[in-house]
Amino acid sequence: MRGYAVKSKISWILLLVFTIGWLFYGVGCTLLGVSVEDRVLQFVSDINSSDRSQVYLNFHPAIFNMAGAQDVATWETQFPVAKIPYTISFLVTNDPSNVTFTITSFDLLSWNVRFVMEQLDNDWRISEMYKDPTPLPAETLIID
């Protein structure tokens, strides 16, 4: 009978540990938020999708041109689906007001991109975006 009580306590302890682990895993991402680097990677992941309807979710909801960010045609014009996949290189995230990287399409066309990021709760969001098709001058895509 005593062995049963010990096994029962161990079962409850394991259940408790499992539950705490599951809760931490399930809500951990929400509690920790989205880093600047993760936001850039999410943006690139979204433009690598043939469905561009979620791209605007990377932007701060208070941006001036949210209608432009929500317009799927904006993203098709700037990053055509026909040029997927896009990759990034030279990512610099140490200053959220000046996040820079290079996007390269599958046909090796490259653009320098600059984000200005703002924190919203625990998440970093894009508030301004500039695309520089070297050697031409920078084009303002989204500005706060």
C-alpha positions in Angstrom: 0.0 0.0 0.0 2.9 2.4 0.8 4.4 1.8 -2.6 1.1 2.9 -4.2 1.1 6.2 -2.3 4.7 7.0 -3.4 3.8 6.2 -7.1 0.7 8.3 -6.8 2.8 11.3 -5.4 5.3 10.9 -8.2 2.5 10.8 -10.8 1.1 14.0 -9.4 4.5 15.7 -9.4 5.1 14.6 -13.0 1.7 15.9 -14.0 2.4 19.2 -12.2 5.8 19.6 -13.9 4.2 18.7 -17.3 1.4 21.2 -16.8 3.8 24.0 -15.8 6.0 23.2 -18.8 3.1 23.2 -21.2 1.8 26.5 -19.8 5.3 28.1 -20.1 5.7 26.8 -23.7 2.2 27.8 -24.7 2.3 31.3 -23.4 6.0 31.8 -23.4 6.2 33.4 -26.8 3.5 35.9 -25.8 5.2 36.8 -22.6 8.6 37.2 -24.2 7.3 39.1 -27.2 8.8 39.4 -30.7 12.4 40.7 -31.0 13.6 43.1 -33.6 15.3 40.2 -35.4 12.3 38.0 -35.2 10.1 40.8 -36.7 12.5 41.1 -39.7 12.4 37.3 -40.2 8.6 37.2 -39.9 8.3 40.0 -42.5 10.6 38.2 -45.0 8.6 35.0 -44.3 5.4 36.8 -45.1 6.7 38.2 -48.4 7.9 34.7 -49.3 4.3 33.6 -49.1 2.0 33.7 -52.2 -0.7 35.0 -49.8 0.4 38.5 -48.9 -2.7 39.3 -46.7 -0.7 38.9 -43.5 2.2 41.2 -44.3 0.6 44.3 -42.6 0.6 42.5 -39.3 4.3 43.2 -39.0 3.6 46.9 -38.9 2.7 49.1 -35.9 -1.1 49.7 -36.0 -0.6 53.5 -35.7 1.4 53.9 -38.9 0.2 56.7 -41.2 -0.1 54.4 -44.3 -1.8 51.3 -42.8 -4.1 51.1 -45.9 -0.9 50.8 -48.0 0.5 48.1 -45.7 -2.8 46.2 -45.9 -3.0 46.4 -49.7 -1.7 43.1 -51.1 -0.9 45.0 -54.4 1.7 47.0 -52.5 3.7 43.9 -51.7 3.2 42.4 -55.1 4.6 45.6 -56.7 7.6 45.8 -54.3 8.4 42.1 -53.9 6.7 40.1 -56.7 5.6 36.6 -55.9 7.4 35.5 -59.2 10.7 36.3 -57.5 10.2 34.2 -54.4 12.1 33.1 -52.4 13.6 36.3 -50.9 16.6 35.9 -48.6 18.2 38.4 -46.2 21.8 39.1 -45.5 23.8 41.8 -43.6 21.1 42.1 -40.9 21.9 44.8 -38.3 19.5 45.1 -35.5 21.4 46.8 -32.7 19.5 50.1 -33.1 15.7 49.6 -33.5 15.4 53.0 -35.1 17.8 52.0 -37.9 17.4 48.3 -38.7 19.2 47.5 -41.9 19.5 44.4 -44.2 19.7 43.3 -47.8 16.9 41.4 -49.5 17.8 39.3 -52.5 15.3 37.6 -54.8 15.8 34.2 -56.4 17.0 35.9 -59.6 19.7 37.7 -57.5 18.3 41.2 -57.6 19.1 42.9 -54.3 17.7 45.8 -52.3 18.9 47.5 -49.2 16.0 47.8 -46.7 15.8 50.0 -43.6 13.1 49.6 -40.9 12.4 52.0 -38.0 10.9 49.9 -35.3 8.7 50.7 -32.3 7.8 48.6 -29.4 4.1 47.7 -28.9 3.7 45.9 -25.6 6.3 43.1 -25.8 6.5 43.1 -29.6 8.6 45.1 -31.9 6.7 46.4 -35.0 7.8 48.2 -38.1 6.8 51.9 -38.1 8.7 53.0 -41.2 10.2 51.1 -44.1 12.6 52.2 -46.8 13.7 50.2 -49.8 16.9 51.3 -51.7 17.2 49.7 -55.1 20.9 50.4 -55.4 22.2 52.7 -57.0 18.9 54.6 -57.2 17.7 56.8 -54.3 15.8 55.2 -51.4 12.0 54.8 -51.9 9.8 55.4 -48.9 7.3 52.5 -48.8 5.7 52.9 -45.4 6.2 55.9 -43.2 4.7 56.8 -39.8 
